[in-house]
Structures are given as structure tokens and as C-alpha cells.
Amino acid sequence: MNEVKKITEKTAEVLYYVRDNGGRVSIPELANALGREPRSINANVTDLTKKKFAEREKVEEEGSDKPVTYVVLTDLGKTWVPTEE
């Protein structure tokens, strides 16, 4: 399984933020920290899940109408290093 996985700069920004902040971060926190819209973050998270770098975790929080989505890195996401090409 020597497949090289490439991700965009914006997706890498999400990956690095989650990795540097404990491996589990909510979408709203990501959007706030990176100064982007949640839907933009969600597009990057979709890319990360397709590449098996992360998973989404929905958590029901008291007082909230809908669950909060967290981005949780997989073992692959925690150890991935970009390659130069």
C-alpha cells in the first residue's frame, strides 16, 4: 500500500490544525480558527474522509438543536507527511 495521497493546501490546513490540537476538533472551532465558512471546512473534511485521514463524529450537545460535528483523525491522518514532487 504505497499509494501517495495528495491533498490541497486548504485541506492540509484543516488536517494540520486538527493534528496540532489533539486530533479531534469541531467544525465550528475549525471555521473560527481558520477564518473560513463551515461549508468550506466541510468540503475539506469530505476530502480527508475519502482519503481515510479523518472521520466525522456527530455529538448531541445539551441545549443545541442539532449535533455538533467533530473531525477525528485516523491513524493514517495522524502520521501522514506530505511528499515533495
N, C-alpha and C positions, 0 to 999 in steps of 0.2 A: 504494500500500500504506500507507494512512493509518490502519490499524486501531489502536485504542487497546487496549493489553494491560494488564489489571488483575491484580494478584496480592495474596494475603493478606499480612497483617503478618508471619506466621511464614515464609512463602515469601520475602518481601522480606529478612527477617533472614538467611536462607541465601544469597540472591543477593549481598547486600552483604558478607557475610563472605568469600565466595569471591572477589568482585571486589577487596576490600581486602587479600587475602592471595595475590596472584599469579595469580588466575584459574583455579587448579587445586588443589583441596583434597580430601582423602579423607573419606569418610563418617564413619569413626571420629573424625577430628580435628574435623569439624563438630559431631558429637554431644557431644564433650567440651567444646569451646569454647562451645557454646551451651547446655550443661546440659540436653540433651534425649536421648531414646532414638533409636538409629539408624533404627528403623522410622518414627518421626515425621519425621526428616530425609529419609528415602527418599520419603515421601509428597510433601514439598515439592519434592524433586528431580524427581519424576514430573511435577508441575505445571510446573516450569521447562522440562523437555524437551518437553512438549506445546506450550508457547508458543515453543519454539525459542530459549530463553535459555541453555540449557545442554545438555550431553551427558554420558552416563556413559562412563567409561573403566575397564575392568577390567584390573588389572595383577597378574600372577603374581609373588609375592614369595617369595624363598627362605625356607624354614623355616615357611611358612604353608600350612595345609591348603586354603584357598580363596583366590581372588584378592581383592585389595583394590579397592574401587570408588572411583574419583575422580570428582568433579564438575568438569567443564571448561566454562567459559563460552564461548559462541559470540560472534561479533562483536556480535550484537544484545544479548546479555546484558551485554557489557562497556560498552555505550553507553546502555542503557535508563535513562530517568529517569521517575519516576512523575509523573503529571499530577494536578492538583487538580481535583476535581469536586464 
